Structure formats: structure tokens, C-alpha cells
Amino acid sequence: MARHCGRGWVVRSYAVSLVELCRQQSGGHYGWRGFDYRDADLPEILEAEKIWRFDYDEMAPALPQHATEISDQVGGEWPSKNFDGMVQVKTYTAGQILKAWMPFAILSLFVLLWGLPSIKLAMNQATTPAFKVVLPNGKVRTGPPGWDVPHLHNAISRAAPIVSKQTPEAARYDFNWLSATGTGCFFAAILSGLLLGLSPFKLMRIFWRTLVRMRLAMIAISFMLGLGYVTRYSGLDAVLGLAFTRTGWLYPFFGTFLGWLGVALTGSDTSSNALFGSLQRITAQQLGIDPILMCAANSAGGVMGKMVDAQSITIATSATEQVGNEGIIFRFVAWHSVALCAIVGIIVLLYAYVFRAGVPHGLQFVK
């Protein structure tokens, strides 16, 4: 449809049904420039401005012919039969391509810097509360940094065979707000936005919209992190882990699923390794299996459990505007995750009993 705006006309696209009706009534072509709203009772049909045809119209011109394959400037190719001939292949300059990749390069640089131990240690010493605590006797407090959680710190102990000897479980809150990886990503986003030409006010608006969009996801992630600590301090993870160790000679297969379970519960492969790494080593030594293999299997199996981790699914649904579909996504990817972990478990089983010499042991592997 169209409406009058001063001396010009602003033409809006017609509905497909209206164009088809006009085509049938006028023998294949019909053009409306607009309606004159100055007189609502007398719509004025003006002269034809452009002829519209459907691709199946007998009078439609033939589409231009192309080569067998069409390629772009970055090496992409596709058959010409999938190209309608009406859209031209757009090219980009080297500067435009580099500008498009710039945010990812900046993000990679910040993540790399935030992961360096020396930089992380310097940031923690300068900004993290209770990172270094000096006791009344002048000695530095041992164990992880942070504030002791009342009624929980060292109140629970892990015993054999989860650990080699009974060890109290530390519970400290480490408020490492600057050295956290997310802070580095946040700084990278700010720098990238400024270099792309966004104003500080525009960046603030985008940040606020992101907070609104992620509000439910942040609540869900907080609960899932809390669930991970509940399973840890209640001993649930240790009980589940011990159940896998009762599988005998099939332990290399099920031990891989132990790493999968750790990531599914905690949301982190690092946390899964810290949780079950000692158990994997002790159990492997008791069963006569290479402990290096089982520790590696714990990490490899954990990667396959990342897709069913509730935190990852929650973040994914928020980023793709599918909040509320977490259950559907979980049911869809669960079998893929289990199948992939089973494949890794079979490979570990072969390494444990058939290809024992293929397990690397430091520099001995390259000799």
C-alpha cells in the first residue's frame, strides 16, 4: 500500500495475494503507485511504475545464465543451480573483513592475558579480598584463598578411597572479580564496541538489554552452581563415583562416564577433574590400569558431558531467545552426549587392554 507524505510517495510492499489478484485481472501485469488519501472516497489509481512478474509467468524474462560454479572473494563456492540470478555476489574489502574479525581477535587476546598465571596472580593480590591471610603467628594461611564459610569450612572430610587419606573439605568464598575470565570478556566487549564506532551511551543500552534478556538465565545458573556445591559437600558425587568403580574390568569404559557425570553436575571439566581425578587414579592403581589413561579419560568424557550441562543449556537458550525450551534441548542432545561418551569409552577400553604402549608417559612417548 502507499500513503502521501508531503510531495512524495512512500511505497510499501504489496501482499503476495494482492499482487497475484492484480496479475490475473490485468493479464499478467499491473502497477499501482499508490492511493491518494487526500480524498478517501476516491482512491486514485495512477500509472504503472514497475511491472512485477512471477517466475512461472510465460512472459517472465529468462534468468541470466552463470557458470557451473559461483565463487566469492574468500573462496566460497556453490552450484549455479542454487543461485536465482537476482542477487549479486557482494564483495568486501580487506579492511572490512579485518574489521569484522577484530572483536574475536580482541576477545582471544584478553582471554589469553587473563589466563596467564603471572597476570592472574598480580590481579588477585591487588583486588581479591582475603587472597593472602597472615596468621597471628606471622605465617601465611595455607589452602585456597577467600573467606571461610561459617559452619561449613573444614566441617566435612573426604576419606579413602576417594582420597588417599582423610582430608577436611575447605569451603571458602573467593571473590576474584577482576581475575575472573568473564571480566576479561567484558573488557574485550567494551574495547571492541568503541573500536567499531559505538558510543558509550549505545554500549550502555546494549549492556542493559543484555542484562534484561539474561535475567532468568542468571538466576537459573546461580541455582545450578549451588546444586554443584550441594552435590560436592553432601558426598553425592563421591557415592556416584564409587558406584562406577564397582564395574571391574569394564571400569575404563564406565570411568569415562565418571568424567561425563562430573561435568554434567558441576558444569566444568576442570571441576570434574578436581572432583574425580584422585578417585580415578586410586581406582586405576587398584585394578592394575594405567592411571594416566584414566585421568585423561576423565577429562575426555567430561567434554562429552558439556552439551547436557544445565548451565550451558541455560546460557544457550538465553543467547538464542529460546528461554523455556531447556527441557526440549536437553532431551534432544542427551542421547548424542551419551553416544559420543560411549565411543570415547570404547577407545579408552582398547587403550587399557590392547594398545597399552600407545598411552603417552611424558617424553617416553616420543622416543
DOFILO-535590 format. One record per residue (C-alpha): x, y, z; chain. Coordinates in Angstrom, 3 decimals. Each point is the difference from the previous one (the first is absolute). Example, Ala and Ser with C-alpha at 12.3 -4.5 7.8 and 13.67 -1.06 7.14 Angstrom:
// residues 2
+----------+----------+----------+-------+
!        X !        Y !        Z ! kette !
+----------+----------+----------+-------+
!   12.300 !   -4.500 !    7.800 !     A !
!    1.370 !    3.440 !   -0.660 !     A !
+----------+----------+----------+-------+
***
This chain:
// residues 367
+----------+----------+----------+-------+
!        X !        Y !        Z ! kette !
+----------+----------+----------+-------+
!    0.000 !    0.000 !    0.000 !     A !
!    1.077 !    3.650 !   -0.083 !     A !
!   -0.607 !    3.236 !    1.792 !     A !
!    0.572 !    3.644 !   -0.885 !     A !
!    2.905 !    1.744 !    1.741 !     A !
!    0.340 !    3.618 !   -1.048 !     A !
!    1.010 !    0.069 !   -3.668 !     A !
!    1.169 !   -3.592 !   -0.211 !     A !
!   -1.347 !   -3.483 !    0.302 !     A !
!    1.182 !   -2.630 !    2.414 !     A !
!   -0.780 !   -3.326 !   -1.622 !     A !
!   -0.370 !   -3.092 !    2.144 !     A !
!    0.177 !   -3.535 !   -1.315 !     A !
!   -3.217 !   -1.623 !   -1.147 !     A !
!   -1.183 !   -3.273 !    1.462 !     A !
!    0.683 !   -2.956 !   -2.280 !     A !
!   -3.699 !   -0.790 !   -0.268 !     A !
!   -0.840 !    3.528 !   -1.113 !     A !
!    2.682 !   -0.016 !   -2.672 !     A !
!   -1.179 !   -3.373 !   -1.300 !     A !
!   -3.581 !    1.238 !   -0.140 !     A !
!    1.047 !    3.065 !   -1.935 !     A !
!    2.074 !   -2.133 !   -2.364 !     A !
!   -2.951 !   -2.215 !   -0.811 !     A !
!   -2.337 !    2.939 !   -0.569 !     A !
!    2.375 !    1.920 !   -2.247 !     A !
!    1.404 !   -2.784 !   -2.126 !     A !
!    3.299 !   -0.417 !    1.742 !     A !
!    1.080 !    3.464 !    1.038 !     A !
!   -1.445 !    2.748 !    2.103 !     A !
!    1.559 !    2.904 !    1.774 !     A !
!   -1.249 !    2.238 !    2.750 !     A !
!    1.960 !    2.962 !    1.046 !     A !
!   -2.228 !    0.663 !    2.949 !     A !
!   -3.220 !    1.349 !    1.447 !     A !
!   -0.675 !    3.650 !    0.406 !     A !
!   -1.251 !    0.374 !    3.573 !     A !
!   -0.918 !    3.602 !   -0.626 !     A !
!   -3.392 !   -1.333 !   -1.083 !     A !
!   -0.859 !   -3.212 !    1.809 !     A !
!   -3.066 !   -0.602 !   -2.185 !     A !
!    1.872 !    0.254 !   -3.277 !     A !
!    3.174 !   -2.109 !    0.094 !     A !
!    2.058 !    0.966 !   -2.972 !     A !
!    1.629 !   -2.775 !   -1.972 !     A !
!    3.007 !    1.484 !   -1.704 !     A !
!    2.151 !   -1.080 !   -2.904 !     A !
!    2.053 !   -3.178 !    0.044 !     A !
!    3.419 !    0.611 !    1.471 !     A !
!    1.486 !   -3.505 !    0.039 !     A !
!   -1.054 !   -3.341 !   -1.423 !     A !
!    0.018 !   -2.920 !    2.435 !     A !
!    0.070 !   -3.576 !   -1.328 !     A !
!    0.102 !   -3.437 !    1.617 !     A !
!    2.720 !   -2.399 !   -1.057 !     A !
!   -2.603 !   -2.334 !   -1.527 !     A !
!   -1.521 !    2.755 !   -2.136 !     A !
!    0.299 !   -0.795 !   -3.727 !     A !
!    0.981 !    3.593 !   -0.698 !     A !
!    2.666 !    0.053 !    2.734 !     A !
!    3.511 !    0.543 !   -1.365 !     A !
!    2.442 !   -2.871 !    0.274 !     A !
!    2.438 !    0.150 !    2.892 !     A !
!    3.603 !    0.744 !   -0.947 !     A !
!    2.229 !   -2.989 !   -0.527 !     A !
!    3.054 !   -0.516 !    2.181 !     A !
!    2.994 !   -2.243 !    0.051 !     A !
!   -0.124 !   -3.465 !    1.515 !     A !
!    1.137 !    1.389 !    3.358 !     A !
!   -0.163 !    3.437 !    1.574 !     A !
!    2.742 !    1.096 !    2.373 !     A !
!    0.599 !    2.960 !    2.264 !     A !
!    3.162 !    1.789 !    1.018 !     A !
!    0.690 !   -2.214 !    3.024 !     A !
!   -0.142 !   -3.266 !   -1.910 !     A !
!   -3.626 !   -0.985 !    0.616 !     A !
!   -1.589 !   -1.906 !   -2.876 !     A !
!   -3.473 !   -1.323 !   -0.739 !     A !
!   -1.773 !   -1.454 !   -3.079 !     A !
!   -1.628 !    2.535 !   -2.295 !     A !
!   -3.288 !   -1.929 !    0.129 !     A !
!   -0.364 !    1.128 !    3.636 !     A !
!    0.452 !    3.630 !   -1.039 !     A !
!   -3.133 !    1.830 !   -1.147 !     A !
!    1.941 !    2.513 !   -2.052 !     A !
!   -1.758 !    2.976 !    1.574 !     A !
!    2.452 !    0.613 !    2.845 !     A !
!    3.522 !    1.091 !   -0.763 !     A !
!    2.918 !   -1.477 !    1.909 !     A !
!    1.160 !    2.742 !    2.338 !     A !
!    3.694 !    0.556 !    0.458 !     A !
!    1.775 !    1.479 !    3.013 !     A !
!    3.277 !    1.803 !    0.310 !     A !
!    2.860 !   -1.329 !    2.088 !     A !
!   -0.620 !    2.783 !    2.504 !     A !
!   -3.661 !   -0.988 !    0.412 !     A !
!    0.942 !   -3.645 !    0.519 !     A !
!    2.650 !    0.886 !    2.587 !     A !
!   -2.455 !    2.294 !    1.773 !     A !
!   -2.538 !   -2.827 !    0.181 !     A !
!    2.596 !   -2.332 !    1.538 !     A !
!    1.351 !    2.656 !    2.372 !     A !
!   -2.387 !   -0.730 !    2.949 !     A !
!    0.973 !   -3.677 !   -0.026 !     A !
!    3.707 !    0.864 !   -0.092 !     A !
!   -0.418 !    2.401 !    2.923 !     A !
!   -1.981 !   -2.615 !    1.947 !     A !
!    2.697 !   -2.628 !   -0.614 !     A !
!    2.687 !    2.406 !    1.160 !     A !
!   -1.828 !    0.872 !    3.235 !     A !
!   -0.758 !   -3.650 !    0.780 !     A !
!    3.662 !   -0.859 !   -0.603 !     A !
!    1.213 !    2.786 !    2.294 !     A !
!   -2.528 !   -0.875 !    2.718 !     A !
!    1.181 !   -3.608 !   -0.116 !     A !
!    3.672 !    0.739 !    0.615 !     A !
!    0.868 !   -1.029 !    3.586 !     A !
!    2.222 !    3.031 !    0.627 !     A !
!   -2.673 !    2.482 !   -1.074 !     A !
!   -2.749 !   -1.836 !    1.858 !     A !
!    2.109 !   -0.117 !    3.176 !     A !
!    0.757 !    3.725 !   -0.209 !     A !
!   -3.687 !    0.866 !   -0.429 !     A !
!   -1.016 !   -2.280 !    2.873 !     A !
!    2.592 !    1.454 !    2.358 !     A !
!   -1.146 !    3.526 !   -0.820 !     A !
!   -3.791 !   -0.419 !   -0.059 !     A !
!   -1.166 !   -3.296 !    1.539 !     A !
!   -1.034 !    0.301 !    3.686 !     A !
!    1.557 !   -2.537 !    2.367 !     A !
!    2.228 !   -1.304 !   -2.776 !     A !
!    2.993 !   -0.041 !    2.319 !     A !
!   -0.659 !   -0.323 !    3.725 !     A !
!    2.783 !    0.290 !    2.563 !     A !
!   -0.657 !   -1.918 !    3.193 !     A !
!    0.773 !    1.426 !    3.487 !     A !
!    3.190 !   -2.068 !    0.117 !     A !
!    1.257 !    1.816 !   -3.111 !     A !
!   -0.479 !   -2.899 !   -2.414 !     A !
!   -2.083 !    0.192 !   -3.158 !     A !
!   -3.211 !   -1.999 !    0.120 !     A !
!    0.078 !   -3.124 !   -2.144 !     A !
!   -2.768 !   -1.325 !   -2.230 !     A !
!   -2.191 !    1.795 !   -2.515 !     A !
!   -0.482 !    3.782 !    0.313 !     A !
!   -3.205 !    1.684 !    1.099 !     A !
!   -2.248 !    0.336 !    3.011 !     A !
!   -0.840 !   -3.068 !    2.072 !     A !
!   -3.661 !   -1.021 !   -0.377 !     A !
!   -1.436 !   -0.280 !    3.549 !     A !
!   -1.057 !   -3.468 !    1.190 !     A !
!    1.257 !   -1.602 !   -3.236 !     A !
!    3.721 !    0.660 !   -0.296 !     A !
!    1.951 !   -3.158 !    0.994 !     A !
!   -3.204 !   -1.437 !    1.510 !     A !
!   -0.113 !   -2.829 !   -2.575 !     A !
!    2.821 !   -2.418 !   -0.762 !     A !
!    0.614 !   -2.283 !   -2.958 !     A !
!    1.350 !   -3.440 !    0.783 !     A !
!    1.468 !   -2.929 !   -1.921 !     A !
!   -0.399 !   -1.165 !   -2.698 !     A !
!   -1.076 !    3.405 !   -1.321 !     A !
!    3.287 !    1.402 !    1.306 !     A !
!    3.122 !   -1.721 !    1.203 !     A !
!   -0.450 !    1.274 !    3.562 !     A !
!   -2.785 !    1.753 !    1.872 !     A !
!    0.001 !    3.671 !   -0.943 !     A !
!   -2.283 !    2.798 !    1.238 !     A !
!   -1.929 !    1.696 !   -2.790 !     A !
!    0.724 !    3.729 !   -0.161 !     A !
!   -2.919 !    2.361 !   -0.602 !     A !
!    1.180 !    3.509 !   -0.803 !     A !
!   -1.607 !    2.713 !   -2.067 !     A !
!    2.505 !    1.476 !   -2.449 !     A !
!   -1.246 !    3.365 !   -1.322 !     A !
!    2.409 !    0.268 !   -2.939 !     A !
!   -2.020 !    2.595 !   -1.901 !     A !
!    2.863 !    1.333 !   -2.153 !     A !
!    1.903 !   -3.186 !   -0.816 !     A !
!   -3.148 !   -1.899 !   -1.021 !     A !
!   -0.104 !   -0.890 !   -3.693 !     A !
!   -3.374 !    1.682 !   -0.391 !     A !
!    1.540 !    3.340 !    0.990 !     A !
!    2.532 !   -0.343 !   -2.787 !     A !
!   -2.811 !   -0.739 !   -2.460 !     A !
!   -1.871 !    3.065 !    1.283 !     A !
!    3.002 !    2.266 !   -0.577 !     A !
!    0.477 !   -1.520 !   -3.458 !     A !
!   -3.627 !    0.796 !   -0.873 !     A !
!    0.406 !    3.627 !    1.097 !     A !
!    3.200 !    0.483 !   -1.986 !     A !
!   -1.449 !   -1.696 !   -3.087 !     A !
!   -3.139 !    2.138 !    0.141 !     A !
!    1.997 !    3.230 !    0.210 !     A !
!    2.261 !   -1.026 !   -2.883 !     A !
!   -3.063 !   -0.899 !   -2.088 !     A !
!   -1.341 !    3.509 !    0.461 !     A !
!   -2.601 !   -0.466 !    2.728 !     A !
!   -0.463 !    2.858 !    2.435 !     A !
!    0.223 !   -0.605 !    3.770 !     A !
!   -3.735 !    0.681 !    0.292 !     A !
!   -0.726 !   -2.603 !   -2.687 !     A !
!    2.215 !   -2.509 !    1.808 !     A !
!   -1.892 !    0.629 !    3.236 !     A !
!   -3.320 !   -0.593 !   -1.750 !     A !
!    1.260 !   -3.279 !   -1.483 !     A !
!    1.325 !   -1.071 !    3.395 !     A !
!   -3.328 !    0.787 !    1.671 !     A !
!   -1.967 !   -1.943 !   -2.646 !     A !
!    2.354 !   -2.927 !    0.507 !     A !
!   -0.606 !    0.069 !    3.756 !     A !
!   -3.770 !    0.032 !   -0.543 !     A !
!    0.254 !   -2.824 !   -2.503 !     A !
!    2.192 !   -2.115 !    2.275 !     A !
!   -1.800 !    0.670 !    3.299 !     A !
!   -1.721 !   -3.389 !    0.191 !     A !
!    3.060 !   -1.810 !   -1.298 !     A !
!    2.201 !    1.556 !    2.691 !     A !
!   -2.413 !   -1.187 !    2.691 !     A !
!   -0.043 !   -3.513 !   -1.454 !     A !
!    3.799 !   -0.085 !   -0.280 !     A !
!    0.320 !    1.103 !    3.623 !     A !
!   -2.224 !   -2.869 !    1.118 !     A !
!    1.936 !   -2.497 !   -2.112 !     A !
!    3.293 !    1.188 !    1.495 !     A !
!   -1.552 !   -0.408 !    3.430 !     A !
!   -1.097 !   -3.528 !   -0.925 !     A !
!    3.587 !   -0.814 !   -0.914 !     A !
!    1.177 !    1.032 !    3.470 !     A !
!   -2.826 !   -1.975 !    1.616 !     A !
!    1.051 !   -3.183 !   -1.812 !     A !
!    3.602 !    0.645 !    1.000 !     A !
!   -0.433 !    0.662 !    3.719 !     A !
!   -2.762 !   -2.582 !    0.481 !     A !
!    2.210 !   -2.783 !   -1.365 !     A !
!   -2.407 !   -0.763 !   -2.845 !     A !
!    2.722 !    0.281 !   -2.629 !     A !
!    2.259 !   -2.387 !    1.927 !     A !
!   -2.761 !   -2.604 !    0.338 !     A !
!   -0.773 !    0.155 !   -3.714 !     A !
!    3.681 !   -0.236 !   -0.788 !     A !
!    0.489 !   -3.044 !    2.215 !     A !
!   -2.887 !   -1.721 !   -1.770 !     A !
!    1.916 !    0.184 !   -3.277 !     A !
!    3.070 !   -1.582 !    1.587 !     A !
!   -1.923 !   -3.231 !    0.653 !     A !
!   -0.077 !   -0.863 !   -3.704 !     A !
!    3.183 !   -2.105 !    0.026 !     A !
!    1.821 !   -0.442 !   -3.304 !     A !
!   -2.540 !    2.297 !   -1.680 !     A !
!    1.155 !    2.875 !    2.161 !     A !
!    1.891 !    1.741 !   -2.866 !     A !
!   -3.329 !    0.284 !   -1.814 !     A !
!   -2.065 !    1.133 !    2.980 !     A !
!    2.829 !    2.111 !    1.385 !     A !
!   -0.396 !    2.162 !   -3.087 !     A !
!   -3.621 !    0.529 !    0.964 !     A !
!    1.215 !    1.054 !    3.427 !     A !
!    1.594 !    3.067 !   -1.593 !     A !
!   -3.212 !    0.514 !   -1.988 !     A !
!   -1.981 !   -0.072 !    3.239 !     A !
!    2.355 !    2.495 !    1.649 !     A !
!   -0.497 !    2.591 !   -2.732 !     A !
!   -3.748 !   -0.600 !   -0.132 !     A !
!   -0.178 !    0.733 !    3.742 !     A !
!    2.512 !    2.833 !    0.352 !     A !
!   -0.041 !    1.540 !   -3.471 !     A !
!    3.791 !    0.065 !   -0.248 !     A !
!    2.549 !   -2.485 !   -1.280 !     A !
!    2.544 !    1.507 !    2.382 !     A !
!   -2.336 !   -0.551 !    2.941 !     A !
!   -0.659 !   -3.570 !   -1.158 !     A !
!    3.731 !   -0.722 !   -0.113 !     A !
!    0.491 !    1.487 !    3.450 !     A !
!   -2.983 !   -1.972 !    1.261 !     A !
!    0.729 !   -3.459 !   -1.395 !     A !
!    3.667 !    0.212 !   -1.002 !     A !
!    1.265 !   -1.507 !    3.239 !     A !
!   -2.684 !   -2.699 !   -0.064 !     A !
!    0.916 !   -0.922 !   -3.582 !     A !
!    3.660 !   -0.314 !    0.898 !     A !
!   -0.537 !   -2.076 !    3.135 !     A !
!   -2.528 !   -2.332 !   -1.645 !     A !
!    2.205 !   -0.486 !   -3.059 !     A !
!    2.962 !   -0.965 !    2.189 !     A !
!   -2.152 !   -2.494 !    1.929 !     A !
!   -1.260 !   -1.610 !   -3.245 !     A !
!    3.398 !   -0.035 !   -1.706 !     A !
!   -0.999 !    2.569 !   -2.650 !     A !
!    2.207 !    2.854 !   -1.117 !     A !
!   -0.969 !    2.973 !    2.251 !     A !
!    1.094 !    2.522 !   -2.652 !     A !
!   -2.464 !   -1.551 !   -2.423 !     A !
!   -2.897 !    0.216 !    2.437 !     A !
!    0.769 !    3.587 !    0.977 !     A !
!    0.011 !    0.883 !   -3.701 !     A !
!   -3.235 !   -1.959 !   -0.471 !     A !
!   -1.590 !    2.026 !    2.768 !     A !
!    0.750 !    3.194 !   -1.900 !     A !
!   -0.990 !   -1.382 !   -3.413 !     A !
!   -3.279 !   -1.365 !    1.330 !     A !
!   -0.683 !    3.309 !    1.683 !     A !
!    0.156 !    1.794 !   -3.348 !     A !
!   -2.833 !   -2.196 !   -1.262 !     A !
!   -2.083 !    0.937 !    3.025 !     A !
!    0.275 !    3.709 !   -0.689 !     A !
!   -2.981 !   -0.022 !   -2.356 !     A !
!   -2.352 !   -1.282 !    2.732 !     A !
!    1.352 !    2.345 !    2.657 !     A !
!   -2.931 !    2.048 !    1.287 !     A !
!    2.050 !    3.192 !    0.165 !     A !
!    1.038 !   -0.264 !   -3.649 !     A !
!   -3.553 !   -0.732 !   -1.124 !     A !
!   -1.321 !    2.956 !    1.983 !     A !
!    2.539 !    2.362 !   -1.525 !     A !
!   -0.728 !   -1.341 !   -3.495 !     A !
!   -3.755 !    0.489 !    0.308 !     A !
!    0.514 !    3.552 !    1.227 !     A !
!    2.379 !    0.859 !   -2.831 !     A !
!   -2.382 !   -1.379 !   -2.641 !     A !
!   -3.236 !    1.295 !    1.579 !     A !
!   -1.312 !   -3.497 !    0.793 !     A !
!   -0.529 !    0.392 !    3.735 !     A !
!   -2.457 !   -2.656 !    1.128 !     A !
!    1.219 !   -2.625 !   -2.473 !     A !
!    2.794 !   -1.321 !    2.218 !     A !
!   -1.757 !   -3.333 !    0.536 !     A !
!   -0.548 !   -0.509 !   -3.727 !     A !
!    3.643 !    0.754 !   -0.765 !     A !
!    1.200 !   -2.288 !    2.777 !     A !
!   -2.098 !   -2.914 !   -1.256 !     A !
!    1.271 !    0.584 !   -3.512 !     A !
!    3.721 !    0.095 !    0.842 !     A !
!    0.026 !   -2.552 !    2.842 !     A !
!    0.235 !   -3.034 !   -2.275 !     A !
!    2.670 !    1.658 !   -2.136 !     A !
!    2.028 !    0.692 !    3.124 !     A !
!   -0.336 !   -3.559 !    1.293 !     A !
!    0.846 !   -1.475 !   -3.408 !     A !
!    3.116 !    2.127 !   -0.408 !     A !
!    1.142 !   -0.833 !    3.530 !     A !
!   -0.536 !   -3.701 !   -0.730 !     A !
!    2.243 !    0.296 !   -3.064 !     A !
!    2.693 !    1.628 !    2.118 !     A !
!   -0.482 !   -2.739 !    2.625 !     A !
!    0.587 !   -2.720 !   -2.599 !     A !
!    3.175 !    1.749 !   -1.142 !     A !
!    1.213 !    0.192 !    3.620 !     A !
!   -0.846 !   -3.676 !    0.446 !     A !
!    2.166 !   -0.884 !   -3.009 !     A !
!    2.865 !    2.111 !    1.313 !     A !
!   -0.277 !   -1.674 !    3.410 !     A !
!    0.274 !   -3.599 !   -1.234 !     A !
!    1.116 !   -0.042 !   -3.659 !     A !
!    2.082 !    3.078 !   -0.789 !     A !
!    1.704 !    0.503 !    3.339 !     A !
!    3.218 !    1.204 !   -1.615 !     A !
!   -1.918 !    2.849 !   -1.632 !     A !
!   -0.666 !    1.789 !    3.286 !     A !
!    2.440 !    2.937 !    0.261 !     A !
!    2.180 !    0.278 !    3.099 !     A !
!    1.803 !    3.275 !   -0.348 !     A !
!    3.000 !    0.084 !   -2.301 !     A !
!    0.099 !   -3.796 !   -0.200 !     A !
!   -2.827 !    0.194 !   -2.533 !     A !
!    2.165 !    1.720 !   -2.639 !     A !
!    3.072 !   -2.200 !    0.381 !     A !
+----------+----------+----------+-------+
***
